């Protein structure tokens, strides 16, 4: 198969892979574990009495123990049982605010640049200079 374009070296990250093409818009990485599995595993742990060893439970479910631990912690935060973490709703709101802030900064920069080009020259009389 013929390939037009520069050859890529094995293991090298291309600009497209880094999200540098297409205006810098990037897609989130796909989740390794489906949302339903994550929620069910956290519910199983939280409903168990006595609490199982997370490492053993994760092994039985075929997932990494730190992934399970994180899902459990997030479920506890969402249930109001942890004060040291943001809830899922707060995380989503924070991400939306961060995105809006970036858009506003970008718009301000565009307006700042545009106003620099539209300023009247100092030799022309402006409003309030007594010229009619």
N, C-alpha and C positions, 0 to 999 in steps of 0.2 A: 504494500500500500504506500503510495506516495504522500509525502507530507510537505506542504509548503509553509515556509516560515522558519524561524531559527530553531535549531535543535535544542531540546531541553535535556538537561542532565538529570539523572536519577536522583530523587530526593530533594531537588531544587523546587522551591515554592515560586510559582509564577505570579505576576501582577494580578491576573484574573482570580487566582485562588485566594489572594489576600484581600480581594474586594476593592482593589484600586481602580478597576475599570467600571464603566457605567456610572460615573458620577459619585463614586464612593459608597453607593448603597450596598449593604451586605445583608445576606440572609443569615438568620441564626443557624448554628450548627444543628444537624438533626439529633434528636434525643436518642441515646442508646437504649433506654428502656421506655416503653409506652407509658403514657400518663396513667392509664387504668391500672397497670401493674404497680406503679409507684404508689398510687393511692391505696390500692388493696393491701400491699405489703405493710404500709404504715398503719392502716386500720387493724390488720392482723396483730401487729406488735402491740398497739395501744389497747386492744381488747383482751390480750392474754394476761392471765394471772396464774402463777407468778410470771413476771417479765422474763422472756427468753433471752439467752445470750445473743446479742445482735450478730456477732460473727458467725455463729452456728446457724441462726435463722437465715441469714443471707446466703450461706453455703447451700442450705436446703432449697432455697428459692432460685439458686443459680445466678446470683448477682454479687457485686462487690459490697463488702460490709460497710465501707465508708459512704457508698451511695445510699444504702438503707438507713444508715445513721442520720444522714442529712435530711432524708425524707421524713423521718420520725421527728427530728427537731423542727422542721418546717410545719408539720401537722400540729405539733404542740404550740408553736407560735400562732398558727391560725386559730387554734382553740382558745387562745388567750392564756395559756399556761406558761409562756416564756416572755419575759420582758426584755431579753437581750437580743432579740431578733425582730426584724420587720415581718409583718404578716404578708401573705401573697398579694392581697389587695394593696397594701402599702407599697410593696415592691413595684407593682404595676403602675401605681400612681406616680411614684418617684421616677420611674423610667419615662413615663409620659411627660412629666415636668422637665426632665433632663433634655428630652427631644425638643420640647417646645422652647426651652431656653436656648438651645443651639440654633434653632430656626430664627428666633428673635435676634440673636447676636449676628447671624448671617444677614438678616434683613437690615439691621442697623448699619452694618458695614457697607452694604450696597447703597443705602441712603446717604451715608457719610461721603462715600466716593462720588455719588451723583451730585451732591450739593457742592463739592469742590469744583466741579466743572460748570455749575450754573450760577456761581457767584458773580454779581455785576463787577465790572472793572472799577477801580477807584477813581478814574477820570470822569465817569458818567455820573451825573447827579442822580441821587436816589430819592425815595420818598422822604419828606421832612427836610430836604436840603434847601427849600425855598424856591425851587424851580417849578414853574407852572407851564 
